């Protein structure tokens, strides 16, 4: 009796063995589905080649909500999702309208490029677009611009730039975004 049960189970198990045709087909289907799912997750800033005409990105994302002049005669086109979103797609184009690069600028490696004592309000504006929030702290004598962003695709954060009265960057700070704080949700 034991031998019959064991051999029956072994027969069913052999169709699911890694070397079987059914298992290979199942793995191929799973791999194709995974590739298609990941392709659907491509972000707006990941689908453009340097040298393409700026009309390719405008056709897909619509007219930019913000446009800034760059020192070399080019422009930075921006598509922010603020005030509630955490991304801003920025496309740098040269003077002839060709794409130089496209990227998401509201992220730590972009924020960390800001130079304390050197950058101004204009530098922050050109690099990150309009802030989601501005405030002034009179005791510190600092104007603060704040941007919402997603750190490591997990943590909802706020990144703040503190400017002195001359508009020079003096301090940066990151904090959790209170909009996504479960302890504060009942307050709104």
N, C-alpha and C positions, 0 to 999 in steps of 0.2 A: 504494500500500500504506500509506504513512504517513498519507494522508488518511483511509483507512478506519479505521485504529486510533485516530486522533485523534477522529473523529466518533463511534466506538463508546464511547470513554471519556467524551466530552462528553455522550452520551445517558445514561449511568449516573450521571454527576455531577449532571445536572440534577435528578434525583429527590431528591438530598440538598441542593440549594441552599436557602438560608434562606427564600426566598419560596415554596417548594413546599408543597403540602398535607401531604405526609409529614413534612417538616421542622417545620411548625407543630404538627402533631399530636404529634410526638416531644417538642417543647419544652413543650407543654401537659402531657403526661404527666409529664415530668421536673419541671416546676414543681409539679404536684399532689403528686408523691411527696416533693419537698423540703418542702413545707408540712406534710404529714402526719408526716414524720420529725422536723421541728422541734417540732411540737405534742406528739409523744411525749417530747421532751426537757424539757418544762416541769418545773421544780423544784417541790417541795411548797410553797414560800413564794410562788409566783407565781400561784396559782389562787384567791385569795380577795379579796373586795371589802370595803372599809371599810363598816361598818354591818351586815354580816351577823352572824347569831348565832354564838356560839362553838361551838355544836353542829355546825356545818358542817365545821369543821376537825377537831374531835374525832372525828366520824364517819369522816373520811378517814384521819387519822393515828393514831387510837387515843387512849387517855388520855395526857395529857402525863406525861413522866417527872419533870419538875421544875416547880414552881409557886412564884412569888414575888409578894409584895405590892408594888404600886407606890404612890408617895406620894399620888396622886390618888384612891385607893380602888379602882383597877383591879387587874388581875393580869397577870403575864407567864407565859404557858404555854410550856414548852420541850420539844422533841423532839430530844435530842442523838443523834449517831451515835458519840460517843466510847465506848470508848477507841481503837478502831481507825479510826473514820471521821473526816472532816474538816469536818463541817457540824453546825450546831445550828439548827433552825427555831424561831423565837420568835414568838409571837403576843401582842400587847398587847391586852387587852380592858378595857372600861370596867366600872364598878361594876354596870351592868345586863347584862353579858355580851355586849355587842356588840363586834365586832372593830374595833380602831383601825388596826392595821397588822400585817403578817406579813412577816418577813424572815429572812435567813440572817445570824446574828450573828458567826460565826467567819470574819471577813474583815478586811483591813487598814483600810478606812474606818470600821469599827466599833471596832477596837482603838485607832485613833488618837484616838478621842474621850476615852480615859482621861486624866485630869489628874493629873500628878505632883504630889505634895504635898497633894492635895485628896481624891482617891478613896481609899476604904478597901477592905478585903477584901469587905465587904458590897456595895459598889458593883460590884466586879468579878463577884461571884457573881450578882447580879441581872441584870447585863448579858450575861454569857457562860455562866452555869451552872457546874456543878462542873468543876474542871480534870481533865485526863487524868492529871496527875501533880503531886504536891506534894513539896517537899524543903526542907531548911534548910541554909544555909551559915553555920556558926558564926563564921568569921573575918570575914565581912561583916555578921554578925548580921541576916541577911535570910531570910525565908520566901519561897519561890518557887512560884508556881502556873503551870503550863504547859498550853497548849491546842494541839492539832493542827489545822492548817488548810491549805487549798489556795490559794496565791497566784496570781492571774491565771489560774486554772484549769489551771495547769501545774506549779508548784513546790510540792512537799510541804514544809511548814514547821512550825515550832513557835514559838508566841508566849508569852513568859514575863513575868509580873508579879512584881516584887520588893517585898516589904513589910517595913517596919521592925518593931521589937518592939511598937509601938503599933497596928500594922495599917494604917499609912498607906502608900500607894503611893509608892515612891522611885525606881523604875527599870523600864523595859520593855526587852525584847530579842527580836529574832527571829533564828532560826537554822534551818538545814536540818534536816529530820526524819531522824534516823538510821535510822528504820525503813525508809525508802525510799532509803538510801544504798547504791549497788551495791558499794562497797568494804567495807561492813560486813555485807552479807547473809550471808556465810559464817560470821560469828561467832555467829549465832543458831541 
